[in-house]
C-alpha cells in the first residue's frame, strides 16, 4: 500500500515538474517573439545630440562655484 502511494507521489512530482518546465520554455519563446515584434514595429530612436556648447557649460559651472564661495564666505562672516 505504501509503495503505491510513494510511486504515485513520484509520478505526480515528475508530471508537475515537466509541466512547469514546458510552461517556462513556452514563456521564453513568447518573450523572444514579443521582443522581435516590438523591435520591428517600434525601433529604438537614436539619442539626440545636446545643442549646448562646452563654453556655456564651463561658464555656468564657474557661476555655480562663485555662488558657493560667496555663500560660504558670507556664512563665515556671521559666525
Secondary structure as the mmCIF struct_conf table of DSSP 4:
data_model
#
loop_
_struct_conf.conf_type_id
_struct_conf.id
_struct_conf.beg_label_comp_id
_struct_conf.beg_label_asym_id
_struct_conf.beg_label_seq_id
_struct_conf.end_label_comp_id
_struct_conf.end_label_asym_id
_struct_conf.end_label_seq_id
HELX_RH_AL_P HELX_RH_AL_P1 UNK A 2 UNK A 41
BEND BEND1 UNK A 42 UNK A 42
HELX_LH_PP_P HELX_LH_PP_P1 UNK A 43 UNK A 50
HELX_RH_AL_P HELX_RH_AL_P2 UNK A 54 UNK A 77
TURN_TY1_P TURN_TY1_P1 UNK A 78 UNK A 78
#
